[in-house]
Amino acid sequence: MQDRPDVIELIRTVADTLRERLMPQLAGSAAFEARVAANALDLVVRQLTLAGPGETAELARLQALLGVEGTLPDLNRLLCDRIAAGAIAADDAAVLDHLWATTLDKLAVDQPTYAAYRAEAAKT
C-alpha cells in the first residue's frame, strides 16, 4: 500500500504510545506487560524490514556454497547433510563465513541491542 501511514509507521506509533504515554502511568505487572508488548512490536518492525533481506542473502550464500538452487529450508538441510556426511568440513572457511553472516543477520532482527552483536556490527 502506498498510502501513509504504512504498516511500519502504524506499528511504531503503537509501540511509542505504549512506551511514552501509557507505561509512565502504569506500575507493577501492568507496566511490565506494556513493556513486553512494546518490545514485541519493535521486533515485528525489525522482522518486516530486516528479515527478508537477511534471508535473501542467506539463500544466495547457500546457493554459492552448495552449487545448487532451492528453498532456504531445503538448502539448510542439504548443508547439514553434507557436513554430516563429511562432504563439507564443518570448519571450512566458506561455511564459517556463511554461518557468521547468517547469525549477524538474525541478531539484527532478534537482539539488535545485544552488546556482542553491536560490537561486531560496528566492525562492518
N, C-alpha and C positions, 0 to 999 in steps of 0.2 A: 504494500500500500504506500502511496506517495504522499498522502495527507499527513499533516502534523497534528497532534503529536504521534510519533511512531511508537511501536510496541516497546522499544528500549526506553524511550523518554517516559512512557507511562509507568513502566516498572520502576525506573529510577525515582520518579515522583512519589510513588507509594513508599518506597524504601526511605527516601528522605523525610517524608511526612512522619513515618514511624519513628525515625531517629530524632528528628529535630522538634517535632511538635507533641508527639504522644509519649515517648519514653520519658521525657523530663517530668511528666505528670504521673507516672506510674512508679510503683515500688514493688519490691519482692519478686514473686514469681511472674507477675504480670509484666514487669519491666524486662525480666529475663526472656519471656516468651516473645515480647515485641522485638527484642534484640535478635533473637533467633530468626524471627520472620524477616526482619530487615536484611540480615546476613544471607538468608535463603534467596531473597530477591536479588541481592548482589550477585550471587552465584548463577542465577538464571541469566542475568545480563551477560556475565562472562561466558556462559555456555553458548548463548546466542551469537556473541561477537567473536569468540576466540576458538571454540571447539571445532567449527567447520574448517577453518584454515589449518589448524593443527592436524586434524585427521587427513586432510588433503596432502599435507607434507609427509605425514607418516606413510600414507599409501604410496606416494612417489618413492620414498626411500625403500620401502619393502619391495616394490617392483624392480627397482635398480639392483637391490641386494640379491633378490631371488631369480631375476631374469624372466619372470612371468607376470602376467596380469591376473587380477582377481579382485575380490572384495577384501576389505580390511580384515574382517574376521577370518576369512579363508587364508589370506597371506600370513597373518599372525600365527595361525595353526600350522601352516607349512613351515614357517621359520622354526617353530618349536619342534616340529617333526624332524627337520633336517639337523637341528642341533642335537636332538636325542639320538639320531642315527649316526652322528659323527660326520655327516656330510658338510657341516659348517661348524667350525670351532666356536665354542661359546665366548672365547676371549679374542676372536677375530676383531681387528680394529674397526672394520665397517659395521659389524654387529654392535660393538660397544658405542660407536658414534650414533648409530640409529637409536639404540636404547636410551642414550643420554638425551638426545634431542626430543624423543618422544616423552620422556619423563619431564623435561622442562616445559614442553607444551602443555602437558596435563597439569603440572603445578601452576602454570599461569592461569588456568581456569579454576582449579580446586583450592589452591592455597597461595595466592599471589603475595601475601604478606609474610610468608614463611621466610625466616632470616636467611637460611642457606640458599633458598631459591633467589631471593633478592640479590645476594652476593654474587651468585653465578650469572644471573641475568645482567648484572651491571658489567660483567666482563665482555658481553657480546654487543 
